[in-house]
Amino acid sequence: MSLLLVVAVCVGAFFYIRMTRNARTAWLNKLGLVGRWHWDQGDCELILSGAPGGGTYVRTEKEQKTQGAWKLQGHMMKLHTPDGLESYDLQYFQAGNIGLENAKGERRIYLKESSNVVKMQRNTH
């Protein structure tokens, strides 16, 4: 009887972990963070590359360029800069529209640059 209970708990834990992992992957795909973002109020561009949950970034603001690594942890975006770590609360508004709020409560809205390039797949048949 106790072996059956242990197996049931393990199966339940497996499906719970799988379900939460799939939900996170779907959320990351919905965010679509990889790409070129522009601050809606000024001269700042943020280019995120890599995987949906992290990679490298280049931020250009008023002719000053900063680059490093970025990672999404929960709803926090962490930017590893040459001077240290910057943390931002990520707020998703709609596709191509996010907000990043720092610890001081300063928020910037970023709009994703859309591309008119359509990826073509080669027919292998």
N, CA, C and O atoms as a DFTB+ gen file, in Angstrom:
500 C
 N C O
     1  1       0.816      -1.198       0.000
     2  2       0.000       0.000       0.000
     3  2       0.861       1.264       0.000
     4  3       0.584       2.205      -0.744
     5  1       1.913       1.288       0.839
     6  2       2.762       2.474       0.913
     7  2       3.549       2.668      -0.383
     8  3       3.827       3.802      -0.773
     9  1       3.909       1.572      -1.052
    10  2       4.602       1.684      -2.334
    11  2       3.686       2.315      -3.376
    12  3       4.135       3.122      -4.190
    13  1       2.426       1.958      -3.355
    14  2       1.457       2.544      -4.276
    15  2       1.297       4.040      -4.024
    16  3       1.160       4.815      -4.971
    17  1       1.312       4.448      -2.776
    18  2       1.216       5.868      -2.421
    19  2       2.443       6.641      -2.908
    20  3       2.315       7.746      -3.435
    21  1       3.628       6.060      -2.731
    22  2       4.860       6.699      -3.191
    23  2       4.837       6.853      -4.713
    24  3       5.204       7.908      -5.229
    25  1       4.419       5.836      -5.422
    26  2       4.332       5.895      -6.888
    27  2       3.328       6.965      -7.314
    28  3       3.589       7.715      -8.255
    29  1       2.194       7.044      -6.639
    30  2       1.179       8.048      -6.983
    31  2       1.712       9.463      -6.766
    32  3       1.466      10.347      -7.586
    33  1       2.436       9.684      -5.674
    34  2       3.002      10.995      -5.396
    35  2       4.053      11.347      -6.452
    36  3       4.102      12.485      -6.920
    37  1       4.889      10.383      -6.826
    38  2       5.914      10.628      -7.850
    39  2       5.285      10.956      -9.196
    40  3       5.745      11.868      -9.882
    41  1       4.261      10.244      -9.580
    42  2       3.574      10.508     -10.846
    43  2       2.918      11.887     -10.807
    44  3       2.987      12.637     -11.781
    45  1       2.285      12.221      -9.691
    46  2       1.669      13.545      -9.550
    47  2       2.693      14.662      -9.630
    48  3       2.453      15.682     -10.277
    49  1       3.840      14.477      -8.973
    50  2       4.907      15.485      -9.020
    51  2       5.448      15.627     -10.434
    52  3       5.698      16.742     -10.892
    53  1       5.631      14.511     -11.130
    54  2       6.116      14.554     -12.506
    55  2       5.189      15.366     -13.396
    56  3       5.647      16.224     -14.151
    57  1       3.892      15.106     -13.316
    58  2       2.943      15.831     -14.164
    59  2       2.823      17.303     -13.771
    60  3       2.613      18.155     -14.634
    61  1       2.953      17.611     -12.480
    62  2       2.924      18.998     -12.044
    63  2       4.123      19.763     -12.597
    64  3       3.969      20.865     -13.123
    65  1       5.311      19.184     -12.479
    66  2       6.520      19.827     -12.994
    67  2       6.435      19.994     -14.510
    68  3       6.806      21.040     -15.042
    69  1       5.962      18.999     -15.182
    70  2       5.813      19.064     -16.651
    71  2       4.819      20.159     -17.052
    72  3       5.061      20.909     -17.998
    73  1       3.710      20.244     -16.331
    74  2       2.696      21.242     -16.637
    75  2       3.230      22.664     -16.409
    76  3       2.991      23.550     -17.230
    77  1       3.947      22.889     -15.306
    78  2       4.480      24.226     -15.036
    79  2       5.584      24.587     -16.026
    80  3       5.699      25.748     -16.419
    81  1       6.395      23.616     -16.434
    82  2       7.438      23.875     -17.427
    83  2       6.815      24.249     -18.778
    84  3       7.291      25.164     -19.450
    85  1       5.768      23.552     -19.166
    86  2       5.083      23.872     -20.427
    87  2       4.424      25.247     -20.361
    88  3       4.434      25.989     -21.343
    89  1       3.851      25.589     -19.206
    90  2       3.231      26.913     -19.051
    91  2       4.277      28.013     -19.129
    92  3       4.027      29.054     -19.738
    93  1       5.443      27.807     -18.528
    94  2       6.524      28.801     -18.591
    95  2       7.035      28.959     -20.016
    96  3       7.270      30.080     -20.468
    97  1       7.207      27.860     -20.721
    98  2       7.653      27.930     -22.115
    99  2       6.647      28.690     -22.966
   100  3       7.038      29.505     -23.802
   101  1       5.374      28.439     -22.769
   102  2       4.342      29.164     -23.519
   103  2       4.374      30.653     -23.182
   104  3       4.204      31.487     -24.071
   105  1       4.588      30.999     -21.916
   106  2       4.661      32.409     -21.507
   107  2       5.864      33.089     -22.136
   108  3       5.752      34.212     -22.627
   109  1       7.026      32.417     -22.128
   110  2       8.225      32.990     -22.741
   111  2       8.026      33.214     -24.245
   112  3       8.457      34.230     -24.789
   113  1       7.380      32.273     -24.898
   114  2       7.109      32.442     -26.330
   115  2       6.134      33.590     -26.582
   116  3       6.247      34.302     -27.580
   117  1       5.186      33.760     -25.679
   118  2       4.228      34.869     -25.802
   119  2       4.929      36.215     -25.624
   120  3       4.611      37.176     -26.324
   121  1       5.881      36.288     -24.691
   122  2       6.633      37.523     -24.461
   123  2       7.449      37.909     -25.691
   124  3       7.481      39.079     -26.073
   125  1       8.096      36.949     -26.301
   126  2       8.911      37.225     -27.478
   127  2       9.995      38.255     -27.208
   128  3      10.125      39.226     -27.954
   129  1      10.769      38.056     -26.157
   130  2      11.744      39.061     -25.738
   131  2      12.924      39.210     -26.699
   132  3      13.483      40.300     -26.821
   133  1      13.301      38.149     -27.368
   134  2      14.449      38.228     -28.272
   135  2      14.093      39.137     -29.443
   136  3      13.100      38.920     -30.137
   137  1      14.919      40.152     -29.650
   138  2      14.690      41.103     -30.735
   139  2      15.161      42.494     -30.349
   140  3      15.892      42.675     -29.375
   141  1      14.734      43.460     -31.122
   142  2      15.148      44.856     -30.948
   143  2      13.980      45.640     -30.351
   144  3      12.875      45.650     -30.894
   145  1      14.252      46.306     -29.205
   146  2      13.246      47.066     -28.472
   147  2      13.648      48.531     -28.422
   148  3      14.830      48.857     -28.314
   149  1      12.641      49.424     -28.503
   150  2      12.877      50.865     -28.448
   151  2      12.051      51.473     -27.318
   152  3      10.863      51.183     -27.178
   153  1      12.694      52.321     -26.516
   154  2      12.004      53.044     -25.456
   155  2      11.049      54.025     -26.109
   156  3      11.440      54.754     -27.021
   157  1       9.798      54.055     -25.655
   158  2       8.780      54.890     -26.298
   159  2       8.932      56.378     -25.981
   160  3       8.279      57.197     -26.628
   161  1       9.774      56.763     -25.005
   162  2       9.896      58.162     -24.607
   163  2      11.260      58.779     -24.916
   164  3      11.488      59.946     -24.599
   165  1      12.151      58.033     -25.515
   166  2      13.472      58.614     -25.717
   167  2      14.363      57.802     -26.613
   168  3      13.931      56.890     -27.317
   169  1      15.626      58.169     -26.560
   170  2      16.634      57.598     -27.425
   171  2      17.338      56.448     -26.716
   172  3      18.453      56.606     -26.219
   173  1      16.684      55.294     -26.670
   174  2      17.262      54.110     -26.055
   175  2      16.816      52.892     -26.842
   176  3      15.634      52.727     -27.144
   177  1      17.779      52.041     -27.169
   178  2      17.498      50.808     -27.900
   179  2      18.067      49.648     -27.098
   180  3      19.194      49.715     -26.608
   181  1      17.289      48.593     -26.967
   182  2      17.695      47.401     -26.238
   183  2      17.567      46.219     -27.189
   184  3      16.471      45.904     -27.653
   185  1      18.683      45.571     -27.476
   186  2      18.687      44.412     -28.366
   187  2      18.957      43.177     -27.507
   188  3      20.023      43.043     -26.906
   189  1      17.976      42.283     -27.461
   190  2      18.096      41.040     -26.712
   191  2      18.292      39.898     -27.697
   192  3      17.527      39.758     -28.652
   193  1      19.303      39.092     -27.472
   194  2      19.517      37.931     -28.331
   195  2      19.730      36.703     -27.454
   196  3      19.965      36.818     -26.251
   197  1      19.646      35.534     -28.067
   198  2      19.819      34.282     -27.346
   199  2      18.533      33.490     -27.300
   200  3      17.757      33.488     -28.256
   201  1      18.313      32.823     -26.195
   202  2      17.129      31.996     -25.986
   203  2      15.993      32.849     -25.433
   204  3      16.229      33.986     -25.025
   205  1      14.759      32.328     -25.409
   206  2      13.638      33.120     -24.885
   207  2      13.782      33.543     -23.427
   208  3      13.149      34.515     -23.015
   209  1      14.598      32.843     -22.629
   210  2      14.733      33.182     -21.220
   211  2      16.054      33.803     -20.832
   212  3      16.284      34.074     -19.653
   213  1      16.931      34.038     -21.800
   214  2      18.213      34.637     -21.463
   215  2      19.179      34.594     -22.626
   216  3      18.982      33.867     -23.600
   217  1      20.221      35.382     -22.504
   218  2      21.228      35.448     -23.553
   219  2      22.092      36.675     -23.368
   220  3      22.482      37.010     -22.249
   221  1      22.391      37.344     -24.468
   222  2      23.202      38.553     -24.416
   223  2      22.354      39.751     -24.826
   224  3      21.323      39.608     -25.484
   225  1      22.808      40.929     -24.424
   226  2      22.088      42.146     -24.777
   227  2      23.070      43.247     -25.142
   228  3      24.238      43.222     -24.755
   229  1      22.561      44.213     -25.897
   230  2      23.269      45.456     -26.183
   231  2      22.258      46.570     -25.962
   232  3      21.181      46.566     -26.556
   233  1      22.612      47.536     -25.095
   234  2      21.743      48.682     -24.838
   235  2      22.478      49.935     -25.298
   236  3      23.598      50.206     -24.864
   237  1      21.840      50.693     -26.178
   238  2      22.406      51.940     -26.670
   239  2      21.494      53.067     -26.208
   240  3      20.310      53.110     -26.541
   241  1      22.079      53.986     -25.425
   242  2      21.297      55.104     -24.908
   243  2      22.138      56.372     -25.018
   244  3      23.204      56.487     -24.413
   245  1      21.633      57.315     -25.802
   246  2      22.328      58.589     -26.010
   247  2      23.786      58.354     -26.413
   248  3      24.705      58.906     -25.808
   249  1      23.975      57.547     -27.419
   250  2      25.299      57.273     -27.985
   251  2      26.198      56.450     -27.053
   252  3      27.360      56.219     -27.386
   253  1      25.698      56.007     -25.910
   254  2      26.488      55.191     -24.988
   255  2      26.017      53.741     -25.084
   256  3      24.827      53.462     -24.939
   257  1      26.943      52.826     -25.328
   258  2      26.604      51.420     -25.528
   259  2      27.044      50.598     -24.319
   260  3      28.178      50.710     -23.854
   261  1      26.123      49.769     -23.820
   262  2      26.390      48.840     -22.736
   263  2      26.013      47.454     -23.222
   264  3      24.982      47.278     -23.872
   265  1      26.841      46.471     -22.910
   266  2      26.498      45.108     -23.312
   267  2      26.846      44.134     -22.208
   268  3      27.686      44.407     -21.350
   269  1      26.183      42.995     -22.248
   270  2      26.405      41.977     -21.233
   271  2      25.431      40.834     -21.433
   272  3      24.992      40.560     -22.550
   273  1      25.101      40.176     -20.346
   274  2      24.186      39.040     -20.377
   275  2      22.871      39.421     -19.705
   276  3      22.838      40.252     -18.797
   277  1      21.785      38.794     -20.170
   278  2      20.485      39.003     -19.545
   279  2      19.866      37.648     -19.231
   280  3      20.156      36.649     -19.890
   281  1      19.007      37.630     -18.213
   282  2      18.314      36.409     -17.829
   283  2      16.981      36.776     -17.209
   284  3      16.879      37.741     -16.451
   285  1      15.972      36.006     -17.534
   286  2      14.652      36.204     -16.951
   287  2      14.476      35.198     -15.825
   288  3      14.537      33.990     -16.051
   289  1      14.256      35.698     -14.602
   290  2      14.019      34.853     -13.440
   291  2      12.652      35.213     -12.887
   292  3      12.483      36.259     -12.261
   293  1      11.689      34.355     -13.117
   294  2      10.317      34.669     -12.744
   295  2       9.848      35.845     -13.575
   296  3       9.840      35.766     -14.804
   297  1       9.458      36.937     -12.932
   298  2       9.046      38.139     -13.658
   299  2      10.127      39.217     -13.600
   300  3       9.883      40.363     -13.980
   301  1      11.320      38.856     -13.128
   302  2      12.428      39.801     -13.029
   303  2      13.423      39.593     -14.170
   304  3      13.862      38.472     -14.427
   305  1      13.770      40.684     -14.849
   306  2      14.811      40.634     -15.864
   307  2      16.100      41.134     -15.225
   308  3      16.159      42.243     -14.693
   309  1      17.123      40.301     -15.286
   310  2      18.427      40.630     -14.718
   311  2      19.388      40.956     -15.856
   312  3      19.584      40.145     -16.762
   313  1      19.987      42.146     -15.808
   314  2      20.987      42.555     -16.779
   315  2      22.341      42.597     -16.077
   316  3      22.541      43.367     -15.138
   317  1      23.255      41.771     -16.538
   318  2      24.614      41.763     -15.995
   319  2      25.428      42.763     -16.802
   320  3      25.739      42.531     -17.970
   321  1      25.768      43.876     -16.166
   322  2      26.509      44.948     -16.816
   323  2      27.963      44.902     -16.354
   324  3      28.284      44.201     -15.395
   325  1      28.841      45.639     -17.026
   326  2      30.225      45.718     -16.538
   327  2      30.326      46.303     -15.129
   328  3      31.290      46.031     -14.414
   329  1      29.333      47.108     -14.726
   330  2      29.348      47.738     -13.394
   331  2      28.649      46.913     -12.328
   332  3      28.727      47.257     -11.149
   333  1      27.969      45.839     -12.700
   334  2      27.247      45.042     -11.716
   335  2      25.984      44.440     -12.300
   336  3      25.916      44.121     -13.487
   337  1      24.985      44.292     -11.445
   338  2      23.726      43.661     -11.819
   339  2      22.589      44.675     -11.714
   340  3      22.447      45.360     -10.701
   341  1      21.786      44.762     -12.768
   342  2      20.589      45.598     -12.751
   343  2      19.383      44.662     -12.812
   344  3      19.334      43.751     -13.638
   345  1      18.413      44.896     -11.931
   346  2      17.195      44.081     -11.897
   347  2      15.993      44.945     -12.256
   348  3      15.858      46.074     -11.782
   349  1      15.127      44.400     -13.097
   350  2      13.927      45.103     -13.533
   351  2      12.722      44.185     -13.392
   352  3      12.788      42.997     -13.709
   353  1      11.635      44.746     -12.918
   354  2      10.364      44.037     -12.889
   355  2       9.783      44.109     -14.294
   356  3       9.533      45.199     -14.809
   357  1       9.570      42.969     -14.907
   358  2       9.057      42.904     -16.272
   359  2       7.538      42.861     -16.244
   360  3       6.939      42.018     -15.576
   361  1       6.926      43.775     -16.975
   362  2       5.467      43.813     -17.082
   363  2       5.093      43.666     -18.548
   364  3       5.552      44.423     -19.403
   365  1       4.262      42.687     -18.818
   366  2       3.807      42.413     -20.180
   367  2       2.459      43.092     -20.380
   368  3       1.510      42.844     -19.635
   369  1       2.384      43.953     -21.395
   370  2       1.132      44.646     -21.679
   371  2       0.381      43.986     -22.825
   372  3      -0.800      43.663     -22.702
   373  1       1.059      43.793     -23.918
   374  2       0.508      43.122     -25.091
   375  2       1.685      42.734     -25.975
   376  3       2.824      43.095     -25.678
   377  1       1.432      42.011     -27.044
   378  2       2.512      41.584     -27.920
   379  2       3.288      42.804     -28.416
   380  3       2.706      43.743     -28.960
   381  1       4.611      42.778     -28.220
   382  2       5.459      43.874     -28.668
   383  2       5.442      45.098     -27.776
   384  3       5.860      46.174     -28.205
   385  1       4.967      44.962     -26.537
   386  2       4.847      46.101     -25.637
   387  2       5.085      45.620     -24.202
   388  3       4.244      44.938     -23.618
   389  1       6.259      45.991     -23.638
   390  2       6.588      45.574     -22.281
   391  2       7.013      46.789     -21.456
   392  3       7.363      47.836     -22.002
   393  1       6.975      46.632     -20.155
   394  2       7.478      47.647     -19.251
   395  2       8.588      47.061     -18.393
   396  3       8.500      45.914     -17.954
   397  1       9.624      47.841     -18.156
   398  2      10.705      47.455     -17.253
   399  2      10.792      48.494     -16.148
   400  3      11.019      49.675     -16.413
   401  1      10.610      48.053     -14.909
   402  2      10.629      48.961     -13.764
   403  2      11.791      48.598     -12.846
   404  3      11.930      47.447     -12.434
   405  1      12.626      49.590     -12.527
   406  2      13.776      49.327     -11.662
   407  2      13.374      49.398     -10.189
   408  3      12.210      49.636      -9.867
   409  1      14.340      49.190      -9.305
   410  2      14.069      49.163      -7.863
   411  2      13.603      50.514      -7.333
   412  3      12.945      50.568      -6.294
   413  1      13.930      51.611      -8.025
   414  2      13.507      52.945      -7.603
   415  2      12.082      53.263      -8.042
   416  3      11.555      54.321      -7.697
   417  1      11.457      52.374      -8.790
   418  2      10.100      52.609      -9.270
   419  2      10.030      53.337     -10.600
   420  3       8.945      53.716     -11.041
   421  1      11.161      53.537     -11.239
   422  2      11.178      54.197     -12.552
   423  2      10.862      53.151     -13.618
   424  3      11.521      52.114     -13.703
   425  1       9.851      53.437     -14.424
   426  2       9.401      52.485     -15.435
   427  2       9.623      53.041     -16.828
   428  3       9.408      54.225     -17.087
   429  1      10.055      52.164     -17.713
   430  2      10.173      52.487     -19.128
   431  2       9.348      51.485     -19.921
   432  3       9.367      50.281     -19.666
   433  1       8.635      52.021     -20.878
   434  2       7.854      51.188     -21.783
   435  2       8.687      50.988     -23.053
   436  3       9.190      51.946     -23.641
   437  1       8.818      49.743     -23.453
   438  2       9.576      49.417     -24.663
   439  2       8.641      48.814     -25.703
   440  3       7.767      48.004     -25.393
   441  1       8.853      49.231     -26.935
   442  2       8.092      48.719     -28.067
   443  2       9.026      47.906     -28.949
   444  3      10.136      48.342     -29.252
   445  1       8.587      46.746     -29.352
   446  2       9.416      45.865     -30.159
   447  2       9.390      46.320     -31.610
   448  3       8.338      46.624     -32.172
   449  1      10.572      46.357     -32.194
   450  2      10.676      46.720     -33.604
   451  2      10.162      45.546     -34.424
   452  3      10.645      44.422     -34.293
   453  1       9.191      45.818     -35.258
   454  2       8.646      44.746     -36.085
   455  2       9.435      44.662     -37.376
   456  3       9.985      45.652     -37.860
   457  1       9.476      43.501     -37.903
   458  2      10.219      43.266     -39.134
   459  2       9.248      42.788     -40.200
   460  3       8.301      42.057     -39.910
   461  1       9.486      43.200     -41.414
   462  2       8.623      42.744     -42.502
   463  2       9.232      41.554     -43.225
   464  3       8.774      41.178     -44.304
   465  1      10.266      40.958     -42.633
   466  2      10.905      39.796     -43.234
   467  2      10.142      38.552     -42.821
   468  3       9.903      38.329     -41.634
   469  1       9.761      37.741     -43.797
   470  2       9.054      36.495     -43.538
   471  2      10.028      35.356     -43.777
   472  3      10.624      35.257     -44.849
   473  1      10.192      34.491     -42.772
   474  2      11.096      33.355     -42.906
   475  2      10.468      32.317     -43.823
   476  3       9.307      31.940     -43.666
   477  1      11.246      31.877     -44.761
   478  2      10.778      30.859     -45.706
   479  2      11.420      29.532     -45.322
   480  3      12.594      29.480     -44.955
   481  1      10.635      28.458     -45.410
   482  2      11.183      27.147     -45.142
   483  2      11.343      26.420     -46.468
   484  3      10.489      26.481     -47.352
   485  1      12.457      25.740     -46.567
   486  2      12.741      24.998     -47.790
   487  2      11.969      23.715     -47.782
   488  3      11.958      22.994     -46.784
   489  1      11.317      23.416     -48.893
   490  2      10.563      22.179     -49.019
   491  2      11.542      21.061     -49.309
   492  3      12.261      21.097     -50.307
   493  1      11.567      20.054     -48.425
   494  2      12.522      18.963     -48.574
   495  2      11.928      17.757     -49.276
   496  3      12.577      16.713     -49.344
   497  1      10.734      17.863     -49.790
   498  2      10.104      16.713     -50.464
   499  2      10.453      16.679     -51.915
   500  3      10.012      15.783     -52.635
